[in-house]
């Protein structure tokens, strides 16, 4: 019973992080990367953003990029908490689902 509770708690936490990651992505990233993460919208094309769905970056590399920015990408380290950054990276690495 205890293991079942722990498993349920982990699933609930992962689901909450995914929901938080999605809302953060929608608020902060969609304008350039698009809802599908491919960056094919007008702003994404103008800025030459990368297709997030084809990214080979590790979670740590993505977190560093979101935190510090890269190229034309705005750094979000002062705008998002480390937890929000982890959540949005998990959302992206989870296939934007």
C-alpha positions, -999 to +999 in steps of 0.1 A: +000+000+000+028+024+009+045+018-025+012+025-043+009+058-024+045+068-033+039+059-070+007+079-071+024+109-054+052+107-080+027+106-109+008+135-094+040+156-090+050+148-126+016+158-139+016+190-119+051+199-132+039+192-168+009+215-163+031+242-148+057+237-176+029+240-202+016+272-187+051+288-185+059+277-220+026+292-232+033+325-214+070+329-222+080+307-252+051+304-276+056+338-291+089+327-307+089+289-306+052+284-314+028+261-295+043+231-313+079+241-305+090+242-342+095+279-344+078+283-378+057+313-369+065+348-381+086+357-351+103+324-350+114+326-386+125+362-382+147+353-352+159+320-367+148+300-336+156+263-333+131+235-336+127+224-300+112+191-311+145+182-328+168+193-300+196+170-289+204+191-258+204+175-224+180+188-197+210+206-181+219+223-214+184+234-220+181+248-184+213+267-190+200+281-223+167+292-207+185+307-177+213+326-196+198+329-231+217+322-263+221+342-294+189+362-298+171+343-271+162+363-240+177+351-207+149+340-183+171+335-152+158+367-136+122+362-148+116+326-140+124+306-108+147+276-111+116+254-105+098+271-134+128+266-157+130+229-148+092+225-154+093+242-188+124+221-198+106+189-187+075+200-207+097+205-238+116+173-234+083+155-228+073+163-263+053+194-254+026+173-239 
